[in-house]
Amino acid sequence: MSSRLGFSLVARERYEALMSRTALRRFARFGANGIATFFVQIGLLVLLKSAGFNGLIANAIGIAVAVQFNFVLSELFVWSDRRLMSVLGRQMAQRWLTFQSCIALSLVINFAAFVVARLFIPDLPAAIVGVGFSTLLKFFSLDRLAFREST
């Protein structure tokens, strides 16, 4: 019995080590996705501004397109091991709506953290604090809600 318990502990430790490496890889892919999404948004802003669009409208379109790009990249790259059986249907619609909700909540948290942080530090570092808080919230909410493992 004792050797069985020892094997169980070793297996559990290896499993936890693997999971932490997987989580770190997933977070790295999440970061790469965020960088790509940033360039989509900024690229559209520049393109639409050069086409004569108002900056507010161009940025709003850039954000809207970038969020959808982020969803697709999240599905195909970040959480590819948790893909749904069908890209059409109720499950995908639920995943998309949950994703949109997580993104919206992260924007609110970003702004709230910025507002609080700027009471103590200048705007630029306060913005970094906001981005940091919202990025962590976004990763964990997407991981646990929008792209949760199937049971």
N, C-alpha and C positions, 0 to 999 in steps of 0.2 A: 504494500500500500504506500509506503514511504517513497519508493522509487517512482511510483505513478504520480504522486503529488509533486515530486521534484520535476518530472517531465512536464506536468501541467503548468508549473510556474515558469519553466523555461519557455514553453510554447506561448504562454501569455506574454512574457517579456518580449519575445520575438515579434509577436503580433502587434504589440503596442509600439515597438520600434518601427515596424513596417508602416503602421498607420500614421505615425508622426512624419515619416519621410513622405508618405503619400499626401498628407495634409500640407507639408511644405512645398511639394511639387505643385499641388493644386493652387496654393496661394501664389506661387511664382507665375503660373499660367494666368491666374486672375489678374495679377499685376500687368502682365504682357497684354492681356485683353483690355485693361484700362488704358494703357498707353496707346494701343491701336484705336480705341474708341475716341480718345482725346484728339488724335490726328484726323479722324473722320470728321469730328465736330469742327475743328479749326479749319480743316481743308474746305469744308462746305461753307463756312463763314467767309473765308477769303474768296472762294469762287463766286458765291452769290453777291458779295459786296462788289466784286469786279464786274458783275453783270448788272449792277445798278440797284440792287435791293437795299433797303434800309437796314442798318446794322442790327437793330433789335429783331426784325423779321428774319434776317439771315441767320442770326445766332439761334433763334427759336427753332427754325427749320433744322439747323445743324444739330441741335440737341435732340430733337425728335428723331431724326434719322440715326444719330449716333446711339441712342438708347436701343433702337431696334437692332442695329448692328451688334451691339453688346449682347443682346439676348441670343442672337444666332451664334455668335462666337462662344458664348457661355455654353450653349447646348452642344456645339460641335467640338469644342476645344477644352474648356475648363472642366465641365462636368460630363464629358463624353462617355464615361463609364456608367452614367445614370440616365442614358437616353431612353425615351419612351418608344414603345413598339411602333407607333404611328405618329407622323408629323401633323396629321389632321385628326380632329376629334376633341372630345370633351377634356381628356387629360392634358392635351397640349394647350388648349384654351385656358384651363385652370392654371397650368404652369406659367403661361404668358401673363395672365392677370396677377398672379402672385409675384412674378418678377417685377412688373410695373409698380405694384404696391411697395415692394422692398426698395426699389429705386426712389420712389417718391418719399418714403420715410427717411431714406438716407440723405436726401436733399434737405429735408426739414432739420434733421440732426446736424448736418453740416452747418447750416445757417445758425442754429441755436448755439452750437459750440463756438462758432465765430463770435457771436454777440457776447457770450459770457467771457470768452478768452480776451476779447479786446478791452474789457474792463481793467485788465491787468497787464496786457502787453500790446505792442503796436499791431496795426492791421495785418501786415504780411505774416508775421508769426501766428497771429490769431487765425488767419485763413488756413495756414498749415495745420493747426490744431483741429480746425473744422474738418478738413479733408481727411486727417488721420482718423478721427472718431467715426466719420461717416464711412470710410473705407472698411474699417473693421466691422461696423454694423452691417454694411452691405454684404461683405464676404460671409459672415456667419448667418445672416438671414437668408441669403440665397442658398447657402449650403444646407441649412436645416429646413427651409420652407419651399422655395421654388424648385430646387434641384435635389430634394431629399431622396434618400435611398428608398427603393421600393420595398415594401414588406410582404 
